[in-house]
Amino acid sequence: MAGLAGFRVRQELMDAARLHRTLLRMTHEILEKHPDTARTVLVGIRTRGVPLAQRLAAFIKDASGRAPHVGALDITLYRDDLTTIAPNPVIQGTEIPCSIDGRTVVLLDDVLYTGRTVRAALDELIDFGRPDRIQLAVLVDRGHRELPIRADFVGKQLTTRRDEVVQVRLRETDGEDRVLLLERDVPAAPARRKARARRR
Amino acid sequence: MTRYRQRHLLGIEPLSREEILVILDTADGLREVLDRPIKKVPALRGKTVVNLFYEASTRTRASFEVAEKVLSADSLTIATAASSVTKGETLLDTVRNLEAMNPDMIVVRHASSGAPHFLARHCKSAIVNAGDGAHEHPTQALLDALTLRQKKGRLEGLQVAIVGDLMHSRVARSNLWLLTKLGASVRLCAPPTLVPPGLSALAPVTHDIDEAVRGADAIMMLRIQMERMAGGFVPSLREYHARFGLTEARLRHAKKDVLIMHPGPMNRGVEIASEVADGPWSVILDQVTNGVAVRMAVLYLLLGGAPEAAL
């Protein structure tokens, strides 16, 4: 089921076919910049960056005959809000399959928003070695950056309000390929007013 | 997703099955950090942990210290033999003074059962029990369970024999709680003098090690606690080894893929023969590595998130 408690779908940003075409285009953009796939490592940021990295790796293999290494990054232990959020985020673990020294790392995430996740991911990656360069690929860039971070490969750029939510749903994690823009449901305030009226 | 709701880790007995699984799953996720080129993550930066050890310890203390360092917590360890405790300061006074320095967590080992619970009632820091008397040693049971689950893929339905000094063993008690909560069958084995009254109500007890070993998936050997043996519980260590020591010959009754565990420190040639301790069945050193992962999980779960009240 699509959606989120307290939110309703405002707009479908991508359906399955559109998502597929977008990933194909990003594949070719990445290949154009980094043709030597043996020197490229795709690292997905958990949770949804990981299936995106795996799909891009498969597309790159189809297009160039060679699949790049794929890794997964769990940035939880590097979050800047770890001691202020509750409950504790679940630790899923980081897997970097090869040395990243001297290679090009393409970081993948579903949505780029404040940039804080990417900051944490950069810090964590640097603790694994010294890559030649790190680039960032995101399916959706929704703006509202709080840090000087930008993406090198973008699936779709759009302007959003802060109280909206961009929800990327993937087959591997959510059973369907879809990108949705959600907005807050009718605020709960009228209900509360009614309750108070009853009490009176 | 269930979460860990306790403010302290005082024992396994008060934990739910789900809370135990949250700790084990978190430890599974954190273990990988120990294999990184830079074995340090900033998760607990700025948190202070005091390790307060009123009893001798190598593994547990080192393991907590490593876990604290890997997660970037600041830690200080107080071994009471070299502290003002020798000048007669009470436990509560020592801890109140330490608390005045604003630690976030106190890891405590004490010879008296219930000492961590007493501190939890009087302190604002999170308290972790690193072994209290003959009562509980929760992180040991958690690392044993993590090792079993890692090697066998499950805990449900496993036959686990716990053999040795059941009278003085906090490891046995914590393991008994944990394994039973997670669906393993536990059998206990010890000389009659080393079985505390009432224990047979919790799990079957035998005095014959061959019977305990038969068909077991895992055998947890307990140390004969020389420092608590003044009461003359066993005639001699040689006789104990002959009747209750785990030898290669006795292992023939166990399953082929049996796991041999020992919380350490081992008395080689007493409760366990060297060829068993160093043999292919032994996962004793895996236990030590998993000990760091489990303690990281406990630190992370108790110190990582915001307190519930702040929500």
Interface residues (C-beta under 8 A of the other chain):
Chain A: D74 T76 L77 Y78 L82 T83 T84 I85 A86 P87 N88 V90 I91 Q92 G93 T94 E95 D123 E124 D127 F128 G129
Chain B: M1 R3 Y4 D25 T26 D28 G29 L30 R31 E32 V33 R36 P37 I38 K40 V41 P42 A43 G46 K47 L71 A297 Y300 L301 L303 G304 G305 A306 P307 E308 A310 L311
